[in-house]
Amino acid sequence: MRPRLVLFGDSITELSFADGGWGAALADHFARKADVVLRGFSGYNTRWALRVLARAMEGAAAADPAAVTVFFGANDASLPDRKQVHQHVPLDEYRSNLRAICAYFKEQWPSTKIILITPPPIYEPARIRDMYGEDDPSKLPERTNEAAGTYAQACLTVAKELNHPVIDIWTKMQRFPDWQTSALCDGLHFTPLGNKILFDCVLETLESIGFSQGSLQPDLPLFHDIDPKDPLKAFEI
């Protein structure tokens, strides 16, 4: 059976199989060597994710996946006094929910590596345009980069506490020139560059836990390894 990678998260995970997405890039990178399973739920926070976790993972893997990414926090960090208040999850609960999600995976899939990903940075002017359809100085963004950074730090803390690998995409992305528009398309979701940044981070993290394209073998013979004089011999067990 091919090893599996399970991607669990909000809209940034759900959209990861779109054109140029980081999930699609993973599937392409590991083609014929590993399967990438998408479990992305647009708009979800950790509270909702925890509630549906068992149902969401039905059919995700018959055996322990090699790794699962847990990428929540962008919606949890919605401000409690702004337009998307129903998505807000208090910081302490966010930490607790992350621990509970990780505990579930460790119980269900003991050998699976859990990779946490922090919420991304936020470009507030673009969020105002996205929410209200115009640049209106009287409007306030429903998310701020400062709040996202606080939740990112909480994610890092939980990862360290539980000894899980973590990708600090909040910090990493802000190191790129003009990240506000080059890496984000609406102040939150990723452009092709943003997807590439995360894809590279995920590959680097997978390699750090011993999971790389070079370490995997195809589960069926490659075309050029099939003897043209006796093709069926290649498929004998």
C-alpha positions as CSV (number, residue, x, y, z in Angstrom):
1,M,0.0,0.0,0.0
2,R,1.3,3.4,-0.8
3,P,2.0,5.7,2.1
4,R,-0.4,8.5,2.6
5,L,-0.2,12.2,3.5
6,V,-3.4,13.7,5.0
7,L,-4.0,17.4,4.8
8,F,-6.4,18.7,7.5
9,G,-7.3,22.3,7.7
10,D,-9.5,25.2,6.6
11,S,-10.0,26.9,3.3
12,I,-6.2,27.3,2.7
13,T,-6.1,23.5,2.8
14,E,-9.4,23.0,0.9
15,L,-8.0,25.3,-1.9
16,S,-4.6,23.5,-1.9
17,F,-5.7,21.3,-4.8
18,A,-6.6,24.2,-7.0
19,D,-4.4,25.2,-9.9
20,G,-1.0,26.0,-8.4
21,G,-2.0,24.9,-5.0
22,W,0.4,23.5,-2.4
23,G,-1.5,20.2,-2.0
24,A,-1.6,19.6,-5.7
25,A,2.1,20.2,-5.9
26,L,2.6,17.6,-3.2
27,A,0.5,15.1,-5.1
28,D,2.5,15.8,-8.2
29,H,5.8,15.6,-6.3
30,F,5.0,12.2,-4.8
31,A,3.2,10.8,-7.8
32,R,3.3,7.0,-7.9
33,K,5.1,6.9,-4.6
34,A,2.6,8.4,-2.1
35,D,-1.1,9.5,-2.0
36,V,-2.1,12.9,-0.8
37,V,-5.5,12.9,0.9
38,L,-7.4,16.2,1.1
39,R,-9.5,17.0,4.2
40,G,-9.9,20.8,3.9
41,F,-13.0,22.6,5.3
42,S,-13.4,26.2,4.2
43,G,-14.3,28.6,7.1
44,Y,-13.7,26.1,9.8
45,N,-12.0,26.9,13.1
46,T,-10.5,24.4,15.6
47,R,-13.8,24.2,17.5
48,W,-15.7,23.0,14.5
49,A,-12.8,20.9,13.3
50,L,-12.6,19.1,16.6
51,R,-16.4,18.4,16.5
52,V,-16.3,16.8,13.1
53,L,-12.8,15.2,13.3
54,A,-13.8,11.6,13.4
55,R,-16.3,11.9,10.5
56,A,-13.9,14.0,8.5
57,M,-11.2,11.3,8.7
58,E,-13.5,8.4,7.6
59,G,-11.8,6.8,4.7
60,A,-8.7,8.9,4.9
61,A,-6.4,6.0,5.5
62,A,-6.8,2.2,6.1
63,A,-3.4,2.2,7.9
64,D,-1.4,4.9,9.7
65,P,-0.6,7.7,7.3
66,A,3.0,8.8,7.1
67,A,2.1,12.3,8.2
68,V,-0.9,14.6,8.7
69,T,-0.8,18.4,8.5
70,V,-3.0,20.4,10.9
71,F,-3.5,23.9,9.5
72,F,-6.0,25.9,11.5
73,G,-6.0,29.3,13.2
74,A,-6.8,31.8,10.5
75,N,-10.5,31.7,11.3
76,D,-10.0,31.2,15.1
77,A,-8.1,34.5,15.0
78,S,-11.1,36.4,13.5
79,L,-11.7,39.3,15.9
80,P,-14.5,38.9,18.4
81,D,-15.9,42.4,17.8
82,R,-15.8,42.4,14.0
83,K,-17.9,41.0,11.1
84,Q,-16.8,37.3,11.3
85,V,-17.3,37.0,15.1
86,H,-18.9,33.6,14.7
87,Q,-15.6,32.2,13.6
88,H,-13.6,33.5,16.5
89,V,-12.2,31.1,19.0
90,P,-10.5,32.5,22.2
91,L,-6.7,31.9,22.3
92,D,-6.8,29.5,25.3
93,E,-9.4,27.4,23.6
94,Y,-7.5,27.4,20.3
95,R,-4.5,25.9,22.2
96,S,-6.7,23.4,23.9
97,N,-8.4,22.4,20.6
98,L,-5.0,21.9,18.9
99,R,-3.9,19.6,21.7
100,A,-7.1,17.6,21.4
101,I,-6.8,17.3,17.6
102,C,-3.3,16.1,18.0
103,A,-4.3,13.7,20.7
104,Y,-7.0,12.2,18.5
105,F,-4.5,11.6,15.7
106,K,-2.0,10.0,18.1
107,E,-4.7,7.6,19.4
108,Q,-6.0,6.7,16.0
109,W,-2.7,6.6,14.1
110,P,0.1,6.1,16.7
111,S,3.0,6.1,14.1
112,T,1.8,9.1,12.1
113,K,3.9,12.2,12.3
114,I,1.7,15.3,13.1
115,I,2.9,18.5,11.4
116,L,1.3,21.7,12.8
117,I,1.1,24.8,10.6
118,T,0.6,28.3,12.0
119,P,-2.0,30.6,10.6
120,P,-0.6,32.8,7.8
121,P,0.0,36.6,8.0
122,I,-2.9,39.0,7.2
123,Y,-2.8,42.0,4.9
124,E,-5.6,44.2,6.4
125,P,-6.4,46.6,3.5
126,A,-7.0,43.6,1.2
127,R,-9.3,42.1,3.8
128,I,-11.4,45.3,3.9
129,R,-11.8,45.1,0.1
130,D,-12.7,41.4,0.2
131,M,-15.3,41.9,3.0
132,Y,-16.9,45.2,1.8
133,G,-16.0,45.3,-1.9
134,E,-14.2,48.7,-1.7
135,D,-11.4,50.6,0.0
136,D,-13.4,52.3,2.7
137,P,-11.4,53.9,5.5
138,S,-14.4,53.8,7.8
139,K,-14.5,49.9,7.7
140,L,-12.4,47.7,9.8
141,P,-10.9,44.3,8.8
142,E,-12.3,41.2,10.4
143,R,-8.7,40.0,10.9
144,T,-5.4,41.7,11.7
145,N,-1.9,40.5,11.3
146,E,-1.2,41.2,15.0
147,A,-4.0,38.8,16.0
148,A,-2.8,36.2,13.5
149,G,0.7,36.5,14.9
150,T,-0.6,35.8,18.4
151,Y,-2.3,32.7,17.3
152,A,0.7,31.6,15.3
153,Q,2.8,31.9,18.5
154,A,0.2,29.8,20.3
155,C,0.5,27.1,17.6
156,L,4.3,27.2,18.0
157,T,3.9,26.8,21.8
158,V,1.6,23.7,21.4
159,A,4.0,22.1,18.8
160,K,6.9,22.5,21.2
161,E,4.9,21.2,24.1
162,L,3.9,18.1,22.2
163,N,7.2,17.7,20.4
164,H,5.6,17.9,16.9
165,P,7.2,19.4,13.8
166,V,5.8,22.9,13.1
167,I,5.8,25.3,10.1
168,D,5.8,28.9,11.1
169,I,4.3,30.2,7.8
170,W,3.3,33.5,9.6
171,T,7.0,34.4,10.0
172,K,8.3,32.7,6.9
173,M,5.9,34.4,4.5
174,Q,6.7,37.9,5.8
175,R,10.3,37.5,4.8
176,F,9.4,37.7,1.1
177,P,9.4,41.0,-0.7
178,D,5.9,42.6,-1.0
179,W,4.4,39.5,0.6
180,Q,1.2,41.4,1.2
181,T,0.3,41.1,-2.5
182,S,2.9,38.7,-3.9
183,A,2.0,35.8,-1.5
184,L,-1.6,36.7,-0.6
185,C,-4.4,37.2,-3.1
186,D,-7.0,38.7,-0.8
187,G,-5.1,39.4,2.4
188,L,-5.6,35.8,3.6
189,H,-5.6,33.2,0.9
190,F,-2.5,32.3,-1.2
191,T,-1.3,33.3,-4.6
192,P,0.9,30.8,-6.5
193,L,3.9,32.2,-4.8
194,G,2.2,31.8,-1.4
195,N,1.4,28.2,-2.3
196,K,5.0,27.6,-3.4
197,I,6.3,29.0,-0.1
198,L,4.2,26.6,1.9
199,F,4.9,23.7,-0.4
200,D,8.7,24.2,0.1
201,C,8.2,24.3,3.8
202,V,6.1,21.1,3.9
203,L,8.7,19.3,1.8
204,E,11.5,20.4,4.0
205,T,9.6,19.3,7.1
206,L,8.7,15.9,5.6
207,E,12.4,15.4,4.7
208,S,13.3,16.2,8.3
209,I,11.2,13.3,9.5
210,G,12.7,10.9,6.9
211,F,9.9,11.1,4.3
212,S,11.2,12.2,0.9
213,Q,10.7,11.3,-2.7
214,G,14.2,9.7,-2.8
215,S,13.4,7.4,0.1
216,L,10.2,6.0,-1.5
217,Q,9.8,3.3,-4.2
218,P,7.0,3.0,-6.8
219,D,4.6,0.3,-5.8
220,L,4.4,-1.0,-9.4
221,P,7.0,-1.3,-12.1
222,L,8.0,1.8,-14.0
223,F,7.4,1.6,-17.8
224,H,11.1,1.5,-18.7
225,D,11.7,-1.4,-16.3
226,I,9.2,-3.7,-18.2
227,D,10.9,-6.2,-20.4
228,P,9.5,-5.7,-24.0
229,K,10.0,-9.3,-24.7
230,D,8.0,-10.5,-21.7
231,P,6.0,-7.6,-20.4
232,L,3.8,-9.6,-18.0
233,K,6.8,-11.0,-16.1
234,A,7.2,-7.6,-14.5
235,F,3.8,-8.0,-12.7
236,E,4.5,-11.4,-11.2
237,I,4.4,-11.4,-7.4
